[in-house]
Amino acid sequence: MGGKEISTTQVIKVAVGTSLGTTIEWYDFFLYGYAASLIFPKLFFPPFYSPITALLISLSTYAVGFVARPIGAMIFGHLGDKLGRRTGLLWDLILMGIGTGIIGFLPGYAVLGFGSLAIATISRILQGIGVGGEWGGATTWLTEYAARSKWRAFWGSWVQQGVPIGLLWASAMLGLFSAFPSNSPLGLFNYGWRLAFWIGAIAAIIGIIIRLALLESPLFESIIERGEVSKIPSIEVWRKYWSRILLLAASWAAQNAGFYLYSVYSVTFLAGLGFSKSLALLSVTLSALIGIFITIIFGILADKIGRRLAMISAFAFGLIFSFPYVLLLFSRTFSMILLAQVLMVLAVLGSYAVIPAFFAENFPTKYRYSGTGLSYHMAAPFAGGLAPIIVADLVGENYTGNWWAFAMIFAIYFAISLVALIVLRETKGKEME
């Protein structure tokens, strides 16, 4: 590793820095998802629009962020593979903070008409580009620091803690403001939702300061010393590894789609069944909290049994559980709904813990930021961005009659990822160079 010995303390510092940054990014990203589902349909649309039409259009602005993510992966992958991991990670957090802060200031339809929705969409694109640069950089930075460790998947799973913690944070914030009376200034539909976005923008500034204090990846410094830095890494990696990028994207599509169905659409579905929105958000919050520990366990498991087998086990369970999951939601009892959410988290976040090491081990250092980022975000428009819209359209407002569509989309995505994992090779024990 360039002649430098990396201590466990140094790895921990980078692990904390990357997980804090990803937590902030995912908080902002998830917050928009909740707002698009619960707040924007009432705020940014004329009163004569039907609720389902407003919801579908609002979710479409949410999906735009997923389309922007591969673009962010290309832009920041290029920066990160040419100028350094830290440089790319600083600028993507800046972009995310700007997009999130703007959303918090938008007026309702009565003031700006559809202008507010248009600005929200542009801000969502900025968020998507920011997230597109975050994951590949954080994964690359941390796994390169832990390159010599036999617990590489465990350390890589720290990056993934940003997702359950970010989700926990976002759902908890909206749950908090939902508890205020509707006529209170802190009520969710008054200033509550705005404060949630402003907090995200402030947190981004804090994240930037923390990352400025961290050191560059030693593996990247080694290729600088050897003069091996690629001139156009995000283009070259696609030309050399396009089939691997597509297979890796497909291998985690189930997690990407499943996570947003479980964490965002399930709240809408439960509300359609007459269940309390605040309790639905609480079920997501608590299951996300448990998901933090599931992520740790699966990171360790992947270092023991291999990356592919750990992911295959999680997705196979998810495939079997798809229909029982939705049926448990029909219980309309909090305990059964929480059980359903926790079991789905086992399938979704269990697999998620593994992919930082699995993806990073599939690319050489000179292309790693670009390769991991593209592999991760190529799935986003077709999985996490599209799945909630497909389900919302198929189910419509007939939640009791069309529930099977919710379960079926879950099952289809799990099947796609299982096929891709069967084709891909195991990388456990592979030397990172």
Disulfide bonds with the S-S distance in Angstrom:
none
